[in-house]
Amino acid sequence: MAKNIVIFGSQWGDEGKGKIVDILAEECSAVVRFQGGNNAGHTLVVNGEKSILHLIPSGILHENKKCYIGNGVVLDPFVFFKEIDNLSLCGIDTSPKRLGISNKTHVIMPYHCKLDAAREAAKTGSNKIGTTGRGIGPCYEDKMHRCGIRASDFKDIALLKEKIAESLVEKNILFKALYNTEPMQADEVYEILKPVIERIIPYLCDVSSAIENMDGAILFEGAQGIHLDIDHGTYPFVTSSNTVSACAAIGSGCAPSDLERMLAIVKAYTTRVGGGPFPTELMDETGSFLQNAGGEFGSTTGRARRCGWLDLVILRESVRLCGPTELVLTKLDVLSGLKEIQICVAYEYKGEQLQYPPQEQNALAEVKPVYETLAGWEEDISSCKSRAELPENTQKYLARIEELLGVPIGMISVGPDRIQTFTK
Ligand code: IMP
């Protein structure tokens, strides 16, 4: 019987999770998103057609699969309906029969986006987090502050209006006094939301109960990456949710024991968008080579991604935090053409060699990567169909990663299309 699967990014996001979710959704009955919001961007290429989804689980492209947005997600209703409208134009069924939103999912409100933008604009230089500006942080803050708007509040207009008014009291003080920007009125916010309120209600459901009663396996779709986790990532240059695998249970409403196969998605090199330390970053022509060959430009904000060598230290930490049963190596084809490839196996910090990232806030910016050099390969591997078909040096690269992390590589991706993927 197919097992439940958790898919998570093991670096700083953009590892190519969307494509793997899309492939593995085939063997599951439902796909659930459990954290993050439309800060994510999953690019999928099916039969040469490119689609980018920010919120709706990638499983929606498969007929007969149920898709759920769990309680751990923050949902921008306008983005949700924009995606629904685009998918409907492509003939994809996005009706509430296939797609559900947890009653407990928090809603990104217009004032969250405004606050996100105002805060980032007020920060300077290296203090900028470089958020996606989608209101993610302020929405999670309200959730923790216990004044957030949950999707089920859309069913009770009086409660919704009361909560909007209450939430704006503090925010308007910040808008006026700190950020020198126009306050927002509760009526105005309600009017903005009005077109989506009625429309969203049919999608609301009890996701916890729906997945408990599902025949067949569930795929839990993570967003961002482990090193953007609010607790375990490179704080404060992180997102505002927990991205570690255990959160698949919390963010969708199932028991931790329901999480069976844990798949760590690992890009064959490293990228990062936004601010924050990045020990193996390459500021030279190799960095530009990876950026161009890998098309490393954000699917959400269009920003160029910073590129660098594979960092086994941060991956070791991801293995420790998330317990992957297998690794999925993506974008391996991008490395073709490099004479030599480096992998970072440890950090040098204050005269010591570290196997795991240091935990103090500014320490990661001070470490020096310790590299091991492997021979590269010239061959185009994008049409290889098995590990055995890969050039000898590519196979050595894979074997060294498995050896250093102690986790087998179960799946390999050598191009953007569904068919450019093979299992071990
Ligand atoms: P926020 O999630 O918009 O608050 O942004 C916080 C940090 O996380 C910024 O550095 C973003 O660039 C980064 N980030 C958020 N979502 C993603 C993602 O899906 N991929 C890569 N980076 C992300």
Boltz pocket constraint, residues with backbone or C-beta under 6 A from the ligand:
constraints:
  - pocket:
      binder: B
      contacts: [[A, 12], [A, 13], [A, 14], [A, 39], [A, 40], [A, 41], [A, 129], [A, 130], [A, 131], [A, 132], [A, 133], [A, 134], [A, 136], [A, 137], [A, 223], [A, 224], [A, 225], [A, 228], [A, 237], [A, 238], [A, 239], [A, 240], [A, 273], [A, 274], [A, 275]]
      max_distance: 6.0
